Amino acid sequence: MTATNPFAPESIAAETTQFNHNLEEMLATVPSVIDVPPEATRQAREAGQGIFGPLVRLDELAQTRAIEGSAGPIPLRIFTPETIDGVLLHIHGGGWVIGGAHHQDPYLWELATQANLAVVSVEYRLAPEHPYPAGPDDCETAALWLVHNAAQEFGTKRLLIGGESAGAHLSTVTLLRMRDRHGYTGFRGANLVYGVYDLTMTPSAYAWGERYLILSGPIMRWFADHFVPAERRRQPDVSPLYADLAGLPPALFTVGTLDPLRDDSLFMHQRWLAANNEAELAVYPGGVHAFNMMPLEIARQANARMAEFLAAV
């Protein structure tokens, strides 16, 4: 966290304030994700018509392969820089409903080259066509594949894990499953970026309301409703905030102060420490959900810190 209070309005840079204002005005002119079928949102994103603009693919740098999963092949998108000191298992965001392993190519290539990591991003199955536990199952399978094959494939056994939003949630669930189901606690670090760890909603998410800055209260409920029934949402495999967190690796929690999921990171950081694990918390003034994917100085700072963390742990 910064030395000054990151939650104070005066801590927000003018650049960030103006960007957020423009973003909110733009989002007011387009349908919310909850107003169209998931497949329509996915198709628009692939066609470059989503709120983040055209996809930037680095197909010349990426390798795509598939591993065998319980319900069929699981595609992996792999980036391999010249120097490899470890392997990052990356899990993309999108509320368990949208998103893809090829949607963050420049960001993943930057992490790969700055931290000297092979990056393996998982194309897990999406809800509502494939609700819980399909997505977590695919991520667990990918983690197991890396444990058994990283040395042969990439020349290293040093494994890390991380993701954004729903990807941070799935990363945490994967760590817990690897510990509890397979006795594996060998991941060296977890890069957990504005994750959701309580699907019953933490106070900041519950009280956020309908203000639309990438996320809103209704959007979070819509995502959760597609992913898992309400009666299961406090189970540790669904909401890892309620899990026994002992024996997990050092983690960096990153979040902005204008993210409905702010409390998820604040609470999970404390629970991580309370379980006698190492944890860092990076809070960015005025950061909205997905802020590190935006053309902002706080995005540059956040991404640089993530790369430093992944290189060091």
C-alpha angles and dihedrals in degrees: 000000000000120000092247123059105281090200094060112105090229089061091068113098118235089240091057093046092052093046092051091049092052091045093052091049091050094047090052088065098053132063117265117246088250092061097063133047115270091243091057091053091049092050092049091051092051090049091053093250098115125111091265093056128232119354115252107215124190097197092155089063100037131082120203122204137151135231126199116265134184091263100032139294119346112209119223126197109209132194118190119187122198093261118046119189096159146345125257116206101210124198117192127224132233106127092280085285109073137020134072143222090254096053097087104040099138092046093048094045089051091052090046095052098038095047097032092238135144104230120213112188118194123226094207123181116272134223145268089036089043109024127183128344095026097080096044090046092056092048091049090051091051091050091051090049090054093048090055099036111027095094093052096039101040107013096245140083093202104116130186132176137204150138147166129265106324085011091061088050092050091046090056093046089050092052090052093047092048090052097043102035102032106022090238120143098155101116107119098207146355124222103201113183121192090323131181112231103163115051090188083068129254118240096268091053094042093050098039096094126190101321104133114220100144087299135040136175093263091047092053091051090048092053093047092047090056093047108044140356116263093243092063099047098099094052111113092237088058102033107028092188084083096049131103099260099190118136098021123140129257110289137200113209114200125187141147125235093238095056119111086218093058094114092051090066094039093051097041092049089057094045090050090055093044088057088058095254127132116255140169127199123208115187119185120204112242094001113152124201109298090012093147090066091059131088096260137122090235088056091054090048093048095048092047091052091049091052091048091050093049092048093049107043 
